[in-house]
């Protein structure tokens, strides 16, 4: 799901960039040429050029709005990716809470969050007697926070490859 979201985001960005660079450039050139023609024309021709220039300005504004809209949709659907992850976890009831304010645009950060939640759930299943796990993802002061806890216990808390991998993933994205 995350890979699909990242692909869509990349395609939206490419389309927005192409619209801005190609269509926006040509419309700006058209507007300038119409402005020059309008100054040189008289009578009815001037009025028609003025109308065409007005339409070109409206079209350029529409292109800018479309580009902004495409770029604004650049966040990944982290909530849905996490929902799919916790949906059918065997022998563990997982409660997921992702605050509406959470916004992740970087696929590497989203992947690190998903992999860490996955590892935490795997650890609950493998190393504790937990029946329930709670996952909360929220944003505070521009940073994304992930809290994972369960109602189980473990005999020892030795750091293994899973915890080391979580630490490495988070450090790699500045966490």
C-alpha positions as CSV (number, residue, x, y, z in Angstrom):
1,X,0.0,0.0,0.0
2,X,2.8,2.4,0.9
3,X,4.6,1.7,-2.4
4,X,1.4,2.4,-4.3
5,X,0.9,5.6,-2.4
6,X,4.5,6.7,-3.1
7,X,4.1,6.0,-6.8
8,X,0.9,8.1,-6.9
9,X,2.6,10.9,-5.1
10,X,5.6,10.8,-7.4
11,X,3.3,10.9,-10.5
12,X,1.2,13.8,-9.1
13,X,4.4,15.7,-8.5
14,X,5.7,15.0,-12.0
15,X,2.4,16.1,-13.6
16,X,2.3,19.2,-11.5
17,X,5.9,20.1,-12.5
18,X,5.1,19.4,-16.2
19,X,1.9,21.5,-16.1
20,X,3.8,24.4,-14.5
21,X,6.9,24.2,-16.7
22,X,5.2,23.5,-20.0
23,X,1.7,24.9,-20.0
24,X,2.4,27.7,-17.6
25,X,5.4,28.9,-19.7
26,X,3.4,28.9,-22.9
27,X,0.5,30.7,-21.3
28,X,2.8,33.4,-19.9
29,X,4.4,33.8,-23.3
30,X,0.9,34.1,-24.9
31,X,-0.2,36.7,-22.4
32,X,2.9,38.8,-23.1
33,X,2.4,38.6,-26.8
34,X,-1.2,39.5,-26.5
35,X,-0.3,42.5,-24.3
36,X,2.1,43.7,-27.0
37,X,-0.5,43.2,-29.7
38,X,-3.1,45.0,-27.6
39,X,-0.9,48.1,-27.4
40,X,-0.4,48.1,-31.2
41,X,-4.0,47.4,-32.2
42,X,-6.9,49.8,-32.6
43,X,-10.7,49.5,-32.5
44,X,-12.4,46.1,-32.6
45,X,-9.1,44.2,-33.0
46,X,-7.9,45.8,-29.7
47,X,-11.1,44.7,-27.9
48,X,-10.8,41.1,-29.2
49,X,-7.1,41.0,-28.2
50,X,-8.1,42.4,-24.8
51,X,-10.7,39.6,-24.4
52,X,-8.1,36.9,-25.5
53,X,-5.6,38.3,-23.0
54,X,-8.2,38.1,-20.2
55,X,-8.9,34.5,-21.1
56,X,-5.2,33.7,-21.2
57,X,-4.9,35.2,-17.7
58,X,-7.8,33.1,-16.4
59,X,-6.4,30.0,-17.9
60,X,-3.0,30.6,-16.4
61,X,-4.7,31.1,-13.0
62,X,-6.5,27.8,-13.5
63,X,-3.2,26.0,-14.3
64,X,-1.6,27.5,-11.2
65,X,-4.5,26.3,-9.1
66,X,-4.4,22.8,-10.6
67,X,-0.6,22.6,-10.0
68,X,-1.1,23.7,-6.3
69,X,-3.9,21.2,-5.9
70,X,-1.7,18.3,-7.2
71,X,1.2,19.3,-5.0
72,X,-1.0,19.7,-1.9
73,X,-2.1,16.0,-2.2
74,X,1.5,15.0,-1.6
75,X,1.1,13.3,1.8
76,X,1.1,9.6,2.1
77,X,-1.8,7.7,3.6
78,X,0.0,6.4,6.6
79,X,-3.2,5.7,8.4
80,X,-4.4,3.2,5.8
81,X,-1.0,1.5,5.6
82,X,-1.0,1.0,9.3
83,X,-4.7,-0.2,9.3
84,X,-3.7,-2.8,6.7
85,X,-0.8,-3.9,8.9
86,X,-2.8,-4.4,12.1
87,X,-6.0,-5.6,10.5
88,X,-5.6,-9.4,11.0
89,X,-2.9,-9.8,13.6
90,X,-3.5,-13.3,15.1
91,X,-3.8,-13.8,18.8
92,X,-3.5,-10.0,19.5
93,X,-6.2,-7.4,19.6
94,X,-4.6,-4.2,18.2
95,X,-6.1,-0.8,18.8
96,X,-4.8,1.7,16.3
97,X,-5.1,5.5,16.8
98,X,-3.6,7.8,14.2
99,X,-4.4,11.5,14.9
100,X,-5.9,13.4,12.0
101,X,-3.0,15.9,12.2
102,X,-0.4,13.3,11.2
103,X,1.1,14.2,7.8
104,X,4.0,12.3,6.3
105,X,5.3,13.2,2.8
106,X,8.6,11.2,2.9
107,X,8.2,7.6,1.9
108,X,11.3,6.6,3.9
109,X,9.9,8.1,7.1
110,X,6.5,6.4,6.5
111,X,8.3,3.1,5.8
112,X,10.4,3.4,9.0
113,X,7.2,4.1,11.1
114,X,5.4,1.1,9.5
115,X,8.4,-1.3,10.0
116,X,8.8,-0.2,13.6
117,X,5.1,-0.7,14.4
118,X,5.4,-4.1,12.7
119,X,8.4,-5.1,14.7
120,X,6.8,-4.0,18.0
121,X,3.7,-6.1,17.2
122,X,5.9,-9.0,16.3
123,X,7.7,-8.7,19.6
124,X,4.4,-8.7,21.5
125,X,3.4,-11.9,19.7
126,X,6.7,-13.6,20.2
127,X,8.0,-12.5,23.5
128,X,5.1,-11.6,25.8
129,X,1.8,-12.9,27.0
130,X,-0.1,-9.9,25.6
131,X,-3.7,-10.1,24.5
132,X,-4.0,-6.5,23.5
133,X,-1.7,-3.9,22.0
134,X,-2.2,-0.2,21.5
135,X,-0.6,1.8,18.8
136,X,-0.8,5.6,18.8
137,X,0.7,7.9,16.1
138,X,0.5,11.6,16.6
139,X,2.2,14.8,15.5
140,X,3.6,17.3,18.0
141,X,5.8,20.3,17.3
142,X,6.3,19.2,13.7
143,X,7.5,15.7,14.7
144,X,5.7,12.4,14.3
145,X,5.6,10.3,17.4
146,X,4.7,6.6,17.7
147,X,3.8,4.9,21.0
148,X,3.3,1.2,21.1
149,X,2.4,-0.7,24.3
150,X,0.7,-4.0,25.2
151,X,-0.8,-5.6,28.3
152,X,1.7,-8.5,28.4
153,X,5.0,-9.0,30.1
154,X,8.3,-10.6,29.2
155,X,10.7,-12.5,31.4
156,X,13.7,-10.6,30.2
157,X,14.3,-7.5,28.1
158,X,17.3,-8.4,26.0
159,X,17.9,-6.2,23.0
160,X,17.8,-8.4,19.9
161,X,18.1,-7.7,16.2
162,X,14.5,-6.4,16.0
163,X,15.1,-3.6,18.5
164,X,18.5,-2.8,16.9
165,X,16.8,-2.7,13.5
166,X,14.2,-0.3,14.8
167,X,16.8,2.0,16.2
168,X,18.8,1.9,12.9
169,X,15.7,2.6,10.8
170,X,14.7,5.6,13.0
171,X,18.2,7.0,13.1
172,X,18.4,6.8,9.3
173,X,15.4,9.2,9.0
174,X,16.5,11.5,11.9
175,X,14.3,9.9,14.5
